[in-house]
């Protein structure tokens, strides 16, 4: 009888011991999870950096071979300068006051136009996405203007403003305005309405709902729109500088083309790409600092 009782109790004790050991393992995993997550994040960033560097090196190597051996399969590389020639042109211009002035003028125009566009478009996007009257009254005329490319605004901008500098800032503003506006509107419209109703039920006022629910919920979309708008503003500015500018990296690139200085053309293009990539990265970095709760899906990495 006693042996039967012990046999009946033993499985229960074994199950309890197993549960306790599993609980201890879970606690250990939770204790070590921050350090482990940090190590995993560092490994993923290092892996991405290495893959990106190898990808750039591969493309530069192919470009060098195609230019040196003058490949003419589909693209004609006989007049395309090799990366070594572009690097030599950069060595000649590095620290030159004229080149620095071109870059400085473009950065200043981007800062002014993008700052104005981001401030106005975010405010309008929040209003249009939140209030039906604002959407009905403001969105239709903006939607008519949205498909017009920034390049098409250049003649009108020259007529509207007294100086070419103001017109180029306006073109930069136009390039950034609509991507940010649409991203903000979609961010607000995508917020779960149950969160709004729950906050109202708990006694939150309209300003509290806007500050605690609407703005944080739309912020990821706003940051995405800012990043896209930065890229389109660089595109718009360079086009405006090529047409009506006297200083700027776009004017520098076009001037190199008219003088048939092909390495400087490519140098100007690479400079535009690096400036655009750096400014977009800065926006994303600042956005992550304002969204510590937002963790994008990293499963693709």
N, C-alpha and C positions, 0 to 999 in steps of 0.2 A: 504493500500500500504506500509506504513512504517512498519507495523507488518510483512508483507511478506518479506521486505528487511532484517529486523532484523532476521527473521527466516532463511533467506538464509545465512546471515553473521555468525550466531551463530555456525553452524557446522564447518565452516572454523576456527573460533577462537578456538573452542574446540579442533580441530585437531592440531592446532599450539601449544596450551597449552600442549597437550599430548606429542607432539614431544619434546617440551622443557623439560618437566619433564623426559622423557626417556633419553634425552641428559645429563641432570643433574645426573641421576642415573648412566649412563655410566661413566661420569667423576668421580663420587664418587667411582665407582668400580675400575677405573684405579688408583685413588689416594690411595686406600686401598689395591690394589693387591700385592705390595711387602710384606707388613706385613702379609697379608693373606696367600700368597704363602710360606712365611717363617714358619708360624705356621703349615701349612699343611705338609711341608717338615719335620719339627720336629716331628709331630705326626706320620708320616709314618716311620721315622727312629726309633722312640721309639717303635712303634708297631712291626717292624721287629726285634728289639733287644729282646723284650719280647718273641716273638714267638720262636726265635732262642734259647734263654736261656731255655725255657720250653721244647723244642725239645731235647736239650742236656741232661737236667735233666731226661727226660723220658727214653732216651736210657741208661743213666748211671744206672737208677733204674732197668731196665730190665736186664742189664748186671750183676748187683749185685745179683738179684734174681736167674738168671741162674747159676752163679758161686757158690753161697752159697748152693743152692738146687741141684746142679749138674744135670742140665737138659740134657737129651740125646734123644731129639726128632729126629732131623736131624743133628744138630751140637752137638759135644760132649764138654760139659763145665766142665767135671770132672777135667781136668788139667789146665783150664784157670783161672788165678788169678782174684779175684774180684777187683773192683775199690778201695776198702779200702786197699787191699794189695799193689796195685800200688801206692796209696797215701803214705803208710808207707815207701815204697822203695824210693819214692821221698824225704820224710823227712830225710832219712838217707843220701841221696846224695846231698841234697840242700847245695850249697856252697862248696862242696867238690872240691878240685883242679883238680882231675882226670876227673870228669864229666865235669867241666867247660872247661878243655883242649880239650876234645872230641868235645864239641859244638863249641868252638872257631876255631878248625881246620876245621870243616865242613863249618862254615860261611865264613872263609877266602877263601877256595876253591871255594865256590859258588860265592863269590864276584869277584874273578879273572876270572873264566870261564865264568860267565854270562856277565861280563863287556866286555870281548873280543868278545863273541858271539853277543851281542846286537849291538856293534859298527859296526862290519863287516857285519852282516846280514842286518841291516837297510840300510847301504850304497849300498850293492849289490841289495837289494830289490828295492830301489828307481831307480837304474840304469836299472835293468831288466824290471821293470814295465813301465819305461818312454821311453826307447830307444829300438828299434827293434833289432839293431845289438847286444846290450848287451844280450837281451833275447835269440837270436839265438846262441850266442857263449858261454854264461855262464850257461844258465838254463839246457841244456841237461845233462852235467856231474853232476851237482848238483842234478838233478832229479834221476839219477842212484844211487847216494849215499844216498839219503833221506830215502828210505825204510829200510836201514840197521840199526838195533837197536843199541843203544849205548852200550849195553852189548857185542855185537859182536865185538866192537872195542877194548875191553880190552886187548886181547892177542897182537894185533898189536900195541896198545899204549905202552905196556910194552917193545916191541922191538924198538919202535921209540924213546923213551925218556930215558934219563940216570937215572932218579930217579922215584920212585913210586909217589912222590908228583906231578911231572909234568904230568905223565900219568893220574892221577885222575882229575887234572884241565882240561886236554884235553877231558876226557870223559864228564865232566860237560859242556864244550864248545859245544861238539857235541849234547848233549841233548837239549840245548837251541837254537842252531843255526837255525835248519830247521823250527821249528814253527814260529819263528820271521821272517825269510826270506819269507815264504809263506804268512804270514799275511800282510807283507809290500807290496809284489807284488800285492796281491789282492786289497789292499787299493788303490794303485796307479791306477790299471786298472779300479777300480770302480768309479773313478772321472768322473763327467759329462764333456765330451769333449767340450761342448758349453761354459763352464766356461773358458777353456783354449783359445778357439777361441775368446771369448769376450775380454779377457785380452790382447791378441795379437792385436786385432783390436784397442784397446784403447792406444796402443803404448808401452806396456810392453815388455821388453826384455826377453831372455831365463832365466836369473837368477831371474828376477822379477817373472816370471811365476812359477818357481820352489819354490821360497820363499813364494809367496803370494797365490798360488793356489794348487800346487802339495803337498807340505809338510803339510799344514793345512788340506787338504782334506784326506790325508792318515793317519794322526796322530791317529784318533780313532782306526783304524785297527792295527797300530803299537803298541799302548798301549795294545790292546787285545793280540797281539802276544807276547809281553813282559811278560804279566801275565801268558800265557800258557807256554812260554818257561821257566819261573821260576819254575813252577811245574815239568816239565820234567827234568830240570837240577837237582833238588833235587832227583828225582827218579834215575837218572843216577849216581849221586855222591854216593848215599847210596849203590847202587849195586857195584860200583867200590871199595868203602871202605870195603865192606864185602869180596871181593875177594882178593884185593891186599893191603889194607890199614893196618896201625898199630895204627892210631889215627883217630878219627872222630865218629860221632854218629852212622854211619852204622857199623863200626867196634865194637863199644860198644854193639850194639844190637846183632851182631853175636857172640861176646864173651859171652854174657849172655846166648845165646842159647847153646853154647858148654858146659858151666858150669851148665846148667839146672837151671838157676836163672830166672824163668818165669815172676815174677813181673817186673824185669828189662827189659825183652824183650818188654813187653807192654809199659813200661815207655819210652824206646827208640823209639818205634813206635809213641807214642803220641808226643814226643818231635819233631820228624821229621814232623809230621802233623802241629804242632803249628808253627814251623819255616817256613814251606812252606806257610801256610796261612798268617802269618805275613808279609813275604816278598812280596807275591802277593798283599796283601792289601796296602803295601807301594807303590808298583808300580802304582796301580790304583789311590791312593791318589795324587801322584806326577803328574800322567797323567791328572787328573782333573784340577790341578793348571795350566797346560800348555794349557788346552782346555776350557777356560771359556765360549766359545760360544757353546760348545757341550752339549746338554741336551738329554740324552737317554730317550727313551719312558718309563714312569713310570706307564703306565696304568695297567700293570700286578700286581702292588703293591696294 
